[in-house]
Amino acid sequence: MTREDLETYIHNQFEDTTTNTPWTQFPHYKVYRHQSNHKWFALVMNITTDKLGWSNIRPIDVLNIKCEPTMIGAFRKEPGIYAAYHMNKANWLTISLDGSVPTERIKMLLDMSYRLTK
């Protein structure tokens, strides 16, 4: 799933959604939140792979989502899913948007994050 596919999915799937870029120094970082309570349910960033523990450093788009704490460990065993970058690792995951995680898995995790932050 690409950033563009992700944005299309979010805007088609979730009505109560607003998007913003809160950091001027990071114009490609996008926060997706509920309009009603302003809670974040997704953060899309472009980072370098060393932030995920990779040895071959290159840019990568990632998605941070909230997850059931009891499920974090199981999801982190899957390829392309990592401990959250710059978020609470007990409640958030980072998903690489490089094709290593199936689109349906990303949608399922995004739906969970949306529900958990309502």
Helices and strands as residue ranges (DSSP letters): H 3-13, E 17-20, E 30-34, E 40-48, G 49-52, E 59-66, G 69-71, H 72-76, E 81-83, E 92-96, H 103-116
